Structures are given as structure tokens and as C-alpha cells.
């Protein structure tokens, strides 16, 4: 399923127009600055917890040593912040069926 499919399913389930449904999906999931609710919360360092579905959060990866696969030279891989998702109990149960 892609974003267009999601917009169509939201419109069908809620009775919204495709235009309104697209606006809802974009408001929640957009990654453009100052648009998507989830991305904005994660960027601010907060987590988004949707009971029964899961939690969106940011995690930090420490600086570490690595190797250049072509030369074998040791390199330092910088620390990074990245988005993560942890599925909720109800979602795990639904998928496990």
C-alpha cells in the first residue's frame, strides 16, 4: 500500500472526499518542514504514542569505528539520531493471526 492507496481507503471508510482525505493523511504523515504531525513531534524530541497501534520515537546511535570496504581503512562513523517504531500489543496480536 502506498500513500495514494491509503488516501483512497480513508476516504472510503470515513465518507470524506478524496481531497479532504489527502489533507488528513498529509497532515499526519508529511515529512515536509512544519507540516507532518508525527515528523514534527519526532524532530522536537518527543514520542508519538498511539494506544494499541504503537509508538514512534527517536533513538540515538553512538559514534563507532568502521572500515571502508574498498580500502580496509578504519573510519569513524559519526553519532546519529534516527526515527524508530515499536509496535503496540494489539497490532502485534493482529498481525500474528
N, C-alpha and C positions, 0 to 999 in steps of 0.2 A: 504494500500500500504506500502510495506517495501522498504529498500534501493535497493534490487535486482530488484524489480519491477520498481523503479524509474530509475535505470541504463538502463533497457531494453527500457523504454519509451523514455528516452533521446536519446538513440541510434537510435530508430525507427524514431523519429521526426527530428533528425539532420543529419542522414546518417553516423554518426560516428560508428566506430567499438565498440563492447561491451567493449573491453579493454580501448579504449580512453574515452568512456562514463563513465566507472567506475572511471577513473582517474579524470575526471571533477567533478563528484559527491563527491568523496573523498576529493578533493581539497577544495570544498566549505563547506562540512558538517562534516568532520572528527573532533573528539574531542581529538585526539592524540596531544601531545605537538608539537608545531611548524609545524602543518600540515593544519588543517582546518582554512580557512579564517575567517569564522564567529566566531568560538570559540576563535581564536587568538585576534580578534578585541575586543570582549567582555572581555576577560581576561586583555586586556590593558586598559579597562575602556571606550572604545569608543563604539558608537552605529553603527549599520549597517542598513541604511535606503534604502529600495528598493521601489522606487516610484510606487504607485498603488498596491503593494503587502503588505507591512508592514514594521515594524521596530523591529529589535532585539536590546535589551538593557539589562543593568544590573540594578537591584534595590537593595536597602538595606532594611533589616528588623531590627528594633531596638531590643535591649535586652529587654526581658519581663519575667514576672513571670508566671509559670505554675504549674501544680500539677501532681505528679506521680499517675497514675490511680490505681495502686495496693495498695499503702500505703496512698495516700492522702497527702503526704508530699509536701510542697511547694519547687519548684526548680526554678533556674534561667535558662532560655533558652537564650543562647548567641546570640549576633547580627550576622547576616549572609548577604552575598551578593549572589544574585541568578539571573539566566537569566530569561528574560521576553520577550514576543512578543506582539505587538499591531498591529492588522490587519489594513491595509490601506482601504481607502474608496472604491476603485474599487473591492478589494477582498470581502469586506462586501456586496457590491451590488451583486456580482456574486453568492455568497453563499445564499443570501436571496431570490433568484428567486424561 
